[in-house]
């Protein structure tokens, strides 16, 4: 399990370093594991795409001003949850959005959570879309608003490093933030490109 010091760094560094790591989700005596393959960094002080741009503390954003290594989970478009990992020291508002992942363990449970049917019943399209977006990821991992503020050094949601490194990290512009003026062009989206 990654300790709190991993998250106590610049969100852009954490966002890159999370690529290839494993999210472990435990609940009801079940376990799901996925490998992170896409993240985005958000830094409130300089980032007009951040929910707390200008260091604006609200009931929604206050978790991001707390200590690093906790989850910030929010609801979007009236239908999806998105999970972020809070980074940097207490009082600094930054976080990394977990945008996508690939299955590692218990794909059957992911399928049931996401589509309400067994994995072997899924179409190729459904398999491709199992975890390729922040809302889809939360759905497959059974993560909702009640997991806002979850301690990533606890035993319900945490991250492991299994040593996987056969990839490079591609940097690009974040998506769906056209309103964010100059921040639209920040290369703060990190995607796994496998070597093999």
N, C-alpha and C positions, 0 to 999 in steps of 0.2 A: 504494500500500500504506500502511495506517495504521502509524505508527511507535509505539514503545513508550510514548511519553508519552500517547497516547490512552487506554491501559489503566491508566495510573498515576493513577487518579482513583477516587472513590467508586463502588462497584458500581452504585448506583442511578442515577447519572448515565450511566455507561458503558452500562448496560442500556437506557436510553432512547435514547442516541446511536447504538447499534448498529442500531436499527430503520431499515430502508431501505438499509443497507449491504450489500455483496456479499461473501459468502464464496467464495474461490477455492480449489479443491481440485485439486492436480496429482499425478498418479502414472502411471507406465508410459507416458510421452509423451502422456497424456490430460489434459484439463482440463474441470472442471465448475464452473459458477457458479450460485449461488442468492442470492436477496435475502432477508435476515432480516426476518421479520414478527412474531416473538414471542420475548420473552426473559423471564427472571426473575433478580432479584438475590438474592444470599445473602451475609450478613456475619456471620462466626462469633462475633464478640464479643457480639452482642446478639440473635442469630437462632437459635432452637431448631430451625429446619428445616435449618440448616447441618450438613454432615457433621462439621464441626470446632467445633461450638458450645462456647463457653467457651475457645476457642483451644486445643483438644485436638489435638496433633500426633501423627499415626500414619503408618505407611508409606503408607497410602492418601491422607491429606490433606496430606502435607508439601509437595507441589507448590504448594498454595494459599498457603503461607507464604513462598514464594520471590518472585522479582521478577515484576512484571506482564508481561502479553503472552505468556503460555504457556497451553497447553491443559491442562485437567484432565478426563480421560476416565475414566469409571467404568462398571461393569457393574451392571445392575439387573434384578431379577425373574428372574435366571438366564438372560436371553435378549436384553436390549437394552443398547447402549452409549449413554451420554449425554455430550455435549461441553459443557464450560464454558470460559470465558476468564477467566484469573486477572487480578484487578485490584488496584490500590493497591500501595503500596511494600512492599518485602521485609520480612517479619516481621508484616505485617497480612494476616489470612486473609479474603479475600473473592473472589467470582467471579460470573460471569454465565452462567446456563444458556441455551444456544441451544435454544429450544423449537420453533421452526418457521420455515419459509422457503417461497419460491416459486421455481420454475425460471427461470433466465435463459439458461443455455447448456449444451448437451449433455444435454437431457432424455432422449434415447435411452439414454445410459449410466446415468443415474439409474434409469430403468425396469429395465434389465438387472440392476443391482445390487440393486434393491429387490424385484423380482418375478420375475427370471430370464426375462423375456420382453420383446419389443419394445413401444415405447410405443403403436404403433397397434393392439396386441392388448389393451390395458388397457380395463377397464370404466370407466364414469363414477365409480363408487365408488372404484376403485383410483387413478384420476387425482386425485380429491379427497384421498385419503389418502397421496399420494406423499411429502409432506414435512411433514405437519401434526402433528408430535410429535417429541420429541428422539431417541427410538430410531429412528423412521422416517428422520429426517434423517441420522443417522449411517450407517444402512444404505444409503441412497441415495448418500451421499458416500464409501462404503467407508472409514469411520473406525471403528477398534477400539481396544482397550486399548493396542496398540503405539504409538498416537499420543498417549498420555498424556505431557505434557511437551514437546509440539511447540512450537517457537518460532514465534509468529505474525508475526515479522518475517523469517522464512525464506521458502523457496519451495515448501513442500509444502501448507500450509494457512495462508492469510492473508486479510485483509479489505481491500477496496477501497471507496472512496467515489466513486461515479459522478455525484454531485450530485442524485440523485433526492430530491425533497422534497414531492411532491404527496400528503401524508397528514398525519394527526395521530396522536399516540400516546395510546392509552387506557391508564389505570392501573387495575388491579384486583387482587383477592386471588390469590395463587398457588394452584395446585391440587395435590391428592394429598399434603397436609401436615397432615392433621387432628390429628396427634400433637403439633404444634408449639406448643400452647397459645396465648399471645397473638400469637405470630408468624404464626398462621393469618390474622390480620386485616391484616397489613402489605400495603399496596398496592404491591407490588414486582413485579408482573407487567405487562409492557409489550407492547401489541399494536398493530399497524399498522391504522389505519382510513383507507382511501383517500378522497381528496376527490372523485374522479371515478368 
